[in-house]
Amino acid sequence: MIIGIFTGLIWFALVLLAHLAVLWIAPPSDRARLGQLVFLFGFVAVVASSATLATYFDEPSSSKSLIAYSALAGVLAYGAPLTLYLPFYYSIVASLSLQTIILMNRQSDRSLPIAKLRRRFASRQFVAQRLATMARNRFVVAGQDSYSLTIKGRRVAQTFLFFKDLWHLGAGG
């Protein structure tokens, strides 16, 4: 089991470095998809290397359950820091509140008129960029004068609607 924990933590560190490389090197339009592939690769690598190392280092009489526990420990050791990292990362990337306060902080007097904030966050260009991103990720498809949800988009919407209803969140919450 120690082998699995060690393997999971090592792979998390490697995946974190790979994700940072994706952020520095990849064009913005490819970053989300490549990031997902990096995290998935890390999961597969943890399972494969934990099982392989447990087989190699343990006694020849090791049971299959011991190998499975090592792989499970690896997945948990990989998943725990990933569970902390991903919300932190996505808060920085996607939070309009954080983007707003960063934008205000960059001003000499640390303030912005509401009209500038509206142009930045409620403009046609902003909505067009969001819709283009969702189209690239296959959540929506562009029509002549509208966008429509794809099957993937409907699944995501239904999943998050379930949690919004469960937690009694209103619009925007």
PEKAHU-V255929 format. One line per field, one symbol per residue. psi: psi as a letter, one per 20 degrees, with the letter a starting at -180 (. if undefined). burial: # if it has 24 or more other ideal C-beta (glycine too) atoms within 12 Angstrom, else .. A space follows every 50 residues. Layout:
# PEKAHU-V255929
psi->???
burial->???
This chain:
# PEKAHU-V255929
psi->hhgggggghghggghgghghgghhgqqhiiggghgghghggggghggghg gghhgghrqhjqqhhhgghggghggghghghhhhgghgghgggiohgghg hgghhiqhjkqqqhghgghgikrhgggggghhghghjkhrppagjrqqqr gghgggghghhghgggjlqapi.
burial->#.###.######..##.##..#........##.##..##..##.###.## #.##...........##..##########.##..##..#........... ....................#............#....##.......... .......................
